[in-house]
Amino acid sequence: MLLTKIQHGPTNGFVICNRGVFLASQGEFASAIKEWTNELALDPNDTMALSNIAWIRSTCRDDALRNGKQAIEYAIKACELSEWKHPGFLETLAAAYAEIGDFLNALK
């Protein structure tokens, strides 16, 4: 019942991003990415949506959802928009670099 209410709830950015977080916490990673992608269609500069997608694309246990190149692109944009001051976005960028095997940039 809760999932049904969340899936059909309002469409503001806060709700969409949190719906994605909830779906990811339930192991519904593809659905979470879809929610965050929908948020980016509304607000291309939503740093949380960018970072969340980058994290899943970097670390997901489902290899089909991993995409290091996209993860780096989204993580860099989140870092740039936050002026490189958000430690969580930097952590996501490190994970993205590690996903493609670029451990020197991951360490930076």
N, C-alpha and C positions, 0 to 999 in steps of 0.2 A: 504494500500500500504506500509506504513512504517513497519508494523509488518512483511509483506512478505519479505521485504529487510532484516530486522533484523534476521528473521528465516533462511535465506539462505546466510547469510554473512560469513565472514572469520571465521576460527576456532582457532584463538589464544586465550590464556587465558583471556586477557583483554576484548575482544569482547564477549566471552562466558559468563563471569561473568556479564557483563553489559546487555547482552541479558536476563539473568535470572532476574536481577533487574527490567528491563522493564516489563517482563512478570508478576512478582510479583506485580508490581505497577498497573497492569491491572486486578489483581485478579486471574491470571492464575498460582496459586501456584504449582500445580503438574508439569506443564511445566517448571516452574522456577527451581524446585528441579531437574528435569531431566537435564536441562542445567548445573547446578552446579555439578551434579554427573558426567556428561560428562567431565567437567573441571578437576574433581578430578581423572578421569581415565588418563588424560594427565599429571597432576601434583598433586599427592596425598598430597602435602604440601601447597596447595593454601589456605592460612588462610582465605581469604574473602569467598571463596566457602564453606569452612568448617563452618564458622560462619553463613553465610546466610542460609545454610541448617538447622543448629541448631536452628536459630531463627524461621524459618517457622515451624519446628518440635515441637517447644515449644509454639508458640503463635498463630498458624493459626486458624482462625474461623471454618475451616473444620476439624472436629474431626478425620476424616479418615486419614488426613495427619499428625496428631500429633503423635509423638513418643519420649517420654521423655528420654528413655534409649539411643537411637541413638543421640538425641540432646546433652546429656551430653558428650557422647563419642567424638562427633565432636567439641563441644565447648572446651573441655579440650585440645584436640589436637591443636586447634587454639591458645589457651592461652599458651600452652607449646612452640609452635613454635615462638610465639611473646615474649617469656620469661616473660609472665604474665604482660606485660607493656601496652597492648592495652585496654583502658577502654571499648570500644565497645564489645570486645570479653568477657570481664569479665561480662558485662551486659547480654550478651547472655547466658553465663554459669549460671548466677543467674536465668534467665528465665527458663532455662532447669531444674534446680533443683526445682523451683517452680512448674513446670509442673508435676513432679512426687510427689509433696507434701512434699519435703524435704526443708522446709523453713529455718531451721537453716543453712544449706549450702548455700542457696540462699542469706541469709543475710551476710554471710562471704564474 
